[in-house]
């Protein structure tokens, strides 16, 4: 799972956070369980998901402010941003439902076969008329806006899953729960 929902907060499990979560939530489990926990549909996977979710809920109950800073908010820089940009946008689109990403291969099968995430991918965002009458008055129908992301040009990802900023050498992208804002790089 790429994210967990804990008390209406979205916990994006990027690579280093996922490793930390697995170490803490699955401490004491045997190596065979750990191998089984990465196989989709296996009983070990279901149990691991449940244990990680319970661990996050306990962390939230213990200290909500620390939970937010440690598990919800992220600030990924340089190589860590490059490694996680595709996954972040994939799970953002999954949660939001207003866009989708397409890459060079199916990531689920690709990871199992030893491939990495796509180096270049496209994100397509659905644009709806602002008001229902725009469709009739101005002839504005629903459209898609697509742009291409080159992962190696990404240098920072900051925010939380439902409101984050992507900094790239090519552009600046701000994703919120309702919309995308894209501007040239280094613009105010």
Secondary structure as UniProt FT lines:
FT   STRAND          3..6
FT   TURN            7..8
FT   STRAND          9..12
FT   HELIX           15..25
FT   TURN            26..28
FT   HELIX           31..36
FT   TURN            37..38
FT   TURN            40..41
FT   HELIX           43..62
FT   HELIX           64..67
FT   HELIX           68..72
FT   STRAND          74..77
FT   HELIX           79..96
FT   STRAND          99..102
FT   HELIX           107..112
FT   TURN            113..114
FT   STRAND          120..127
FT   TURN            132..133
FT   HELIX           134..137
FT   STRAND          143..150
FT   HELIX           151..153
FT   STRAND          154..160
FT   TURN            161..162
FT   STRAND          163..168
FT   STRAND          172..175
FT   STRAND          180..183
FT   TURN            185..186
//
